[in-house]
Amino acid sequence: MTDLYVAWRDPDKRQWFPVGRLSFDGEIYRFVYTKGALQSPGFLPFARMEDRFAVYESRELFPLFANRLLSKKRPEYPDFLQWVDVPAGQDDPLTLLARTEGIRETDTLAVFPCPERGPDNIYRVQFFSHGLRYLSAGSIERVHNLQPGERLFLMVDSQNSYDPWAVALRTGDPIALVGFCPRYFTQTFRSLLERRDVKVEVVVERVNLDAPTQLRLLCRLTAPWPENFHPCAEEQYEPLAQPESPNSLSLDRLEHHM
């Protein structure tokens, strides 16, 4: 995992905007704002990264993101790796952020990867079901009884008053609502569903009965990668500055001189 997008939720419009991109080249972490950061007047730059047209660099993961990771010193860390389905040797920061979305309760930020076309020509993304805390007791019981490999189905929810792009998750017969897809994936998921030549399949990856609600139901979506299909290619994902920009700021040096 080398690149993640940072999404911000407008508290008034309840709309998600991709406002930044976090990357790691093996030595240096870089953060750059994207054009989505200019689309909402309510968005304010992050602390110590106020210039939207600068490239920020650091040898350590920026505190904004490091604070969203569970400490390896916590006794529940081994359980946490099982919940997110990441082997102990592959628990690098960006992989963990991508899997957990870096979400905190009542937070307005999330991080997510942009799926890349692999050699098998498959679109593949893992994600945790959202909105479980709003489901009925019956739906939660159904979630807890799901089995790995069990198929789930996507339901377009255009009349959702909170999000007209919403895509719900349901079981087969008997039908039960088991959550929602992450909002920053829904436009891509819906575009795949609209293609009659593409078979979209969602299955249960694992159910974590002892995990926090946001890490309870891990799902996997796969579909053949269509021709001329380019996720995260919209203008709002374009960076406002390039890595070779003369306006590159090292937070390591800034901290040293503070």
N, C-alpha and C positions, 0 to 999 in steps of 0.2 A: 504494500500500500504506500504510494508516494504522493498522492494528491487528494485533498478533500475540499469540498465547498462548504461554506459557512452560511447558513440560512438564518434570517431574522424575521420574527413575526411582528407585524404592525399591530399594536394592541387595540387600535380603533377599528381598522378594516379587517383584522384577523386574517390577513393575507401574508403568506411567506414570500420573502425576497432573498435571492442568493446575493449576499453582500460582500463575500470575500472568498479567497482561495488560500488554503494552507498546503504547503508542499515540503518535502524533505528529500534531499539528494544523497543522503548517506552521511553527510557532515553538517550541512546547514539547513535550518528550518527557515522558511520564507512565508511571509503573509503579504497578500496584496488585495486591495479592495477591487470589486468588480462593478460593472455598470449598474447592477441592481441596487448598489448603495446610493444611487442618485435618484431612484424611482419613488421614494417615499420621503416627504418632508419631515417625517417623524423620526427617521433614523439618525442617530448620532454616532460618530466614530468611537471606537473603543479607547479606553484609557491608555495613554502613552503611545497611541497610534492614531493621532488626530489628523494627520495629513492623508487624505484619501488618494493622493496621486504619488505616494511613496511606496517603495518596496522595503519591508521590514525583515531584517535578518537576525538570526541568533543561533548559537551552537546548542542552546538548551530550548526545549519546547516552551513556547510563550506561556506565561502564567494563566492567561485567559483560558487556555486549553488544558494545561497541566492540572489545574484545579478541578477539572471535570473527570479525572481518572481516579479510580480507586487505588490507594496506596498498596504497594506490594507487601508492606509490613502488616497490613490488616489480616487478622486470622481467617477472614472469610474469602481472601483472595483466591485460593485454589477453587473454592466453590464458584466464585465469580467467573473464572475462566471456563468452567463447565457450562454455566448458564449461557455465556455468549458464544460457546462452541469454538473457542480459540485454544489451540495447543500451547502448553507452557513455553515452548521454544519460539513461538511465533507471536508473542504478546508485546509487539512493539507499539508505541503510543498511537500512531495513526491507524493501525489495524483495530485497536480497542475503541478509539473514538468513532471509527466508521461503524463498528458493530453496535455500539451503545447509543450512537448519535450524539454523545456528549450532553445529553439532556438532563436537566435538573427539574425538580418539581416547580411548577408555576414559572418556568423559564421562558424567555423569548428567543433563545438561541438553540441551534442544532447544527450538527455537522453530518455530511453524508458524502459518499463516493459517487462519482459518475461512472457507471458501468462501462467497461471497455470490451471491444469485440475480441474474443479469444480465438485460438486456433480451431476450436470445435464449432465456431460460428454460432454460439449460443449466447443469448442475453440472459444473464444470471444475476440475481440480487437477493441477498438475505436481509430480512428486516423483522423487527418486533412489532406485533400488533399494537395499535394505539387505541386509546379510549376505553380500556377495560374497566377503569374505575366508574364509568358511567353506565355499564351494562347491568341488566337485571341479575338477580341471584341465580335464576335458571340458566342464563347464558354463561355466567362464570362457572357454574357446575359443569356445563358442556365443555368449556375450555379445559377444565381440569381433567376431563375424561378423554381428551383428544390423544391420539396415538401417533408416534413418529411415522411419517410416510402417508398419513391420512390426507386425502385431498380436500382442499378448500376451494371456494369459488368467489370470484370478484363480482360485486354488484355496484354499478354506477348509481350514485345518489345525487343527481342533479338538483333535487329540491331541498337539499340540506341547507337550512337557514344559516349555518355557520360557515359552510364551505361548499360552494356550488360545484367544485371539482372533486368532491369527496368520493372515495371508492371504499365500500364496505367489504368485510370478509364474512362469509357464511359457510356453514357446513352443508353436506348433502342431506339426504332424507334420513331423519327428520331435520328440517331446516332450522338453524339457530344462528343468530348473529354472534360473531366472536371477535368483533373489533373492527378497526379501520386501517387502511394502508397509510403510511406516512405521507403527509401532504405534499412534500417536495418530490415524491415519486408519482403522484396520481396522474399528472398530465401525460407522463410517459406511459404509464400503465394503460390509460384510456386510449392513447394512440395505438397501442398494440392490439387492444381489444377491437378496435374499429377495422383492423385489417383481417379480411376474411381468409386470407391465405396463411395466417399465423396462428398456431395453436398455443395459447397461453395456459400454463399449468402452475398452480400454487399448491404446495404441500406443507404439512407440519414438519418442521425440523426437530423441535423438541419443546416440551412443556416443563417449565421450572416451577414446581409447586412451592418451593421454599424461597423463591426470589421475589424482589420487589415487583409491583404490578407492571412497571414499564419494561421488565425483563422476563415476563411470565411466558409469553407465547412467541417463539421464534419460528418464522416462516421462510420459505424459499420460493421465489418465482423464477421460472425458466420459460424461454420462448425462442424459436429460431430467430436469428438476427436478420431482419428484413434488409433488402437492398435500399440504399439511400436513407438509412436510418441513423440519425446522429443525435443521441441524447446530449443534453447540456450544451447545445450548439446555439441557443438563442442569444440575442445581444446582451441580455442581463448577466450572462456568465462571462462575458469578455472582461479581462483585467483592465484596470485603469492605468496601470504602469507595467513595464516589462522588467524581468530580472536584471537586464543589463542597463536599466535606467540609471542616469547620473544621480537621481534622487533616491538612492538606496540608503537606508538607515540601519545601523547595527545597534540593536538594543543592548548587546553585551557591552559595547563601548560607552553607550549612554549611561548604563548602570555604573560602570567603572568610574565615571567622572561625576556622579551625583554625590 
